[in-house]
Amino acid sequence: MKASDPSWLLLIVSLPTSSATARMRIWRACKTLGCAALRDGAYLLPAAARHEQALQRLADDCTAQGGSAWVMAARSRSADEASSYNRLFDRSAAYAELRRTFKDANRGLGELGAAELARLQRRLQREFDALRAIDFFPGEASAEAEAAWTDLGRRIAGLLSPDEPRATRGRGRRLDAADYQGRIWATRRHLWVDRVASAWLIRRYIDRDARFQWLARPSDCPRRALGFDFDGAAFTHAGDRVTFETLMAAFGLESDAALARLAAIVHALDVGGEPVAEASGFEAVMAGARARLGDDDDALLAEMSGVLDSLHAHFTRESAPGNTRRGSR
């Protein structure tokens, strides 16, 4: 939204006094949308197609409950009036409260186990995303909260994966897979998403005779081995790429649309970013496989390789010319 945008949408609802449940449902929905309540039954939002659709659904719900509802377009008559409307959507207090939540959470991170840390990270991410979704005129408060969340997220990530690689700069040069045959590849043991997907990618597309060594510590990596997904490794995070994406770029695999779909899953689960529909399912399968197989990383790679093969085949089919139905049978 532009702060100078003078266009608004107004929802006016009137429900029978006996419709307390419907009234509460509409009030909660308006709050979730980020509406400014001008008075009981009058809600304002900046004009946008998605807002109009959402307000119309609420109006239809109100009508279905025996009430009356109108969705109206409005315009500010002056810059001062537009500014006064903008202030109705000031999220500074909400961001300040969220920063206090981040600060309180930060104090107790060291006392939490891995599962508790992961749950805390997901919950705080949801809260931050929900607030940003209704911050129609972001400003300094938003930037300060983003910085605070970035710092907290890095600390949580460090506690969850103390040896997780930090991104390096640069894109790297294009490599010839023919020069990387029959090699030993090494990464940290207790495989998780980026490492297991990278190992699969190496064996399927780069070095079909690859042998893997799982390291207790990155410093245990033999000199003759090609390390991946740890600081100082031959292949690791680079710029905004996770290791799987770095390997794809290094060996010229980026034109494979199905691999790109897999890369989006790996990226979302490893460092976050744009949500991917298949990510939660892959994460659940990975967690279940690791729970069953324990510390046997060779068995885990074998099992997850089958999952990745199937996903790649599915994505290949979806991207085939003439296939217009996603997920069709």
N, C-alpha and C positions, 0 to 999 in steps of 0.2 A: 504494500500500500504506500502511496505517496502521501506525505504529511499535508501537502497542499490540495489533495483531491477533495473537491467539494461535494461529492456524491455520496448519498447514504441510503440505507434501507431501513424502513420502520415496520415493525410487526406490532399490530394492535390486536389483542385477544380479549374476549369476554366469555367467561364460562359461567354456567349456573352455579349458585352457591353450594349446591349439593355435590359438585364435581371436584372435591378437594384433592383426590388422587391425581386426576388429570391436570389440575392446576399445578401441583407439585412436580409432576413429570415434565410439563412444559417449562417451568421455572428452571429445573435442573438442566434441561437440554439447552436453554438459552445461556445459562452460566457456562456450560461446556463449550458452546460456540464462541464465548467471549463477548456476548452482548452487553451493552450498557443499559441498565434499567432506568428509564426516565421516570417511571412511576409504575404502580402495580398494573401489569397488563400491557405495558408499552416498552418495547425493546428496540435498541438502535445498533446497527452494524455498518461498517464501511461497505460501500457498494462493491460487489464482486459476484460473479456468476455462481460460485459455489455457495456463497452466503444466501443468495436469492433462492437457490434450490433447497437449502436447509430450512430457511424460514418458511418456504411454501409447504414443506412437509409438516412443519409444526402447525401451520394454519389449517392444513387438511385434517390433522389429528384433532385440533380443537373443534372443527366443524363436525367431525364424526362423533364427538362427545356431546353434541347438542349445543355447542357454543357458536360464537361468531368470531371471525378473524379476517384481517386484512393485511396484505404485504404491500407497502407503498414505497415509492421512490421519492427521495427528497434531495434538495441541493442547499448548500450553505449560501446565504445571501451576501456574505462578505468574508474577507480573510480572517477577521477577528472572530466571526461566528464559527468558521471552520476550525480555528484554533481551540475554541472553547469545546467543540465536539471532540476534537482530538484528545483533549485532556481527560475526557471521560474514559479513555482507554489507556491511561498511564499505568504501566505495570511496574513502576519503580518499587513500590512497597512489596509486591509479590516477589520481585527479583531479590530484594534485600532479605526477605524471609528465606528464600531458597539458598542464598549465600550463607545464612546462619546455619541452615541445615547441613550444607557442605562442610562448614567449619566444625560443627558438632560431630559429624560423621568422621572427619579426619582424625579427631582426637582418639577414637577408639579402634582405628583400623588394625593396629598391631595385635589386638586381642581376638580378632576374628579368624575363623578357619576359612579355607578356600571356598567352600560352598556358601558360607555366609557372606563372604566378600563378593562373590558373583551375584548373589541375590541383591545385595545392597547396591551394587553397580547398576543392575538392571532397573531397580526401583527408582534410583535417583535419575537415571537416564530418561525414564518415562516421565518423571515429574518435570524435568527440564524441557523435554520435547513438548509436553502438553502446554507449558507456559509460553514457549516460543511460538506455538501454533496460534495463539490468540494475541500475540504481540504484533499488532498491525502497524505500529509506528516505532520500530526499535530505535533505541538511542544508547546513551552511555551506560545505563543500567544493564541493558542486554549484553553489551560488550564486557562489562565487569563480571557478570555472571558466567559468560562463556569462558573467560580467562580462569575463573575460579574452578569451573567444572573441568577444564583441560588439566589444570594442576592436580586436582583430586583424582581424575581418571588415570593420569600417569602413575600416581602413587599406588592406586589399586592394582593397575596392570603390573607394576613392579613387584608387588607382594604376591600376586597370582602366578607370575612367571618371572622370577628374578633374573633369569638369563635371557629373557626375550630380547631380540635385537632392537637397537635403536636405528632409525632410518638414516641412511647415508645419502649424500647428494649425488646427483648425476644419473644418467640413464644407462651408461655402460655401452660397450661396443658389441656389435653383432658377432656371434661365435658360430663355428661350424661344428655340428654334432659329431662329425667324423673324427674330430680330434679328442673326443671325450668318450671313447668306447672302452668297455671292460674296466672301468675305474672303481675305486672305493669312494663312496660318498658318506659323509658323516654329519650327523646332527644330534641334537639333544634327545635323550631317551624320554620315555613317557610321552609318546607322540600325541599331538593334538592337531587341530584342523590344518593349519598352514604346513606343518611338517609332514603330515601323512599325505596331504594332497601333492606337495612338492615331490615327495618320494615316488608317488604314483606317476606323476608327470615325467620324472627323470627316467623311470623304467619303461614307460610306454612310448615316449617320444624323443628321448635324448640318448640314453644309454641302456639298450635292452638287456645287456649283460651286467648291469650295475650291481654292485654288492654294497650293502649298507652296514654302517657301524653306528651303534647308538651310544652316545657319550653321557657319562655321569656329569661331566663338566666340560664346557667348551675348550678349556685349556688342555683336555685330554686328546684333542684331535690330532691324529698322526700327520706328519708333514706330507706324506704321500697322498693323503686323502683330500677330496674336495669337500670342504665344509659348506653347509647351507643352514640358513635360519638361526644364526647367532652372530654377535658382534665380531667382526674381523673375518667372517667366513667369506669364501669365494663368491657365494650367492646369498644375499640376504635382503632385508628391506632397503629400498632405494627410493628416495623422494616420497611420493604417496603410494608406492607400490609395496605390497607384501611380497614374500619370497616367491610364492607361486607365480605372481605377475612378473617379477624380475626374471625368473627362468624363462617364461614365455617370451618376453622381450628379447632376452639374450640370444635365444635360439630360433627366433623368427617364427613363433607360433601364434602370434596375435591375430592372424587372419582367420583362424579357426573359430567360427562363431560359437560352436558348442563349448570349446575351451574357455572362451570369453564368458559364457554363462557360468561355468564352474568357477572362474576367477572371481566373479561378482559374489558368489556364495562365500568363498574363502575370505575375500576382503571384508565382507560384512561381519563374519564371525570372528575374524582376527583383530581388526582395528575399528570396526563400526562403520558408520556412514549410511548410504542409502540402503533401506531395508530390501531384502530379497525374499520372495515368497517361499522358496525351497530351503532357506537357511535353517529355520528352526527344526525342520524334519531331519536334515542332515546332522545337525548338532545332537539331536536326540538319539539317532542311530549310532553316532560316534561315542556318545557317553555310555550307551548300553553295551556296545562292543568292548569298550575299555573296562567297564565294570565286570563283564564276563571273563575277559581274557587276562586281566590283571597286568602284570609287568611284561608280558610277552609281546614286545613291539613287532617282532617278525609276524606273529599271528595276526596282530591288529592291522598291519599293513596289508596282509593278504586279504583279510575280510573287507577292509574299507576299499581296497582296490576293486573288488567286485561291485561295490556300491557306486564308486566313481565311474567304472565302466558303464554301468547301467544308466547313470545320469547323463553321461556323455552321449550314449546312444539315443536317449530320449531327446536331448537338446538338438542332436544332429537331425533327428526325424522332424522336430518342430521347425527347424530352420530350412528344411528342404524346399526347393521351389514347388509352388502349387499347394503347399500345406498351409491352409488359412486358419485351421483350428488349433489353438494352443492346447496341448494336453489331450488331443483327440485319440480315440482308440482305433 
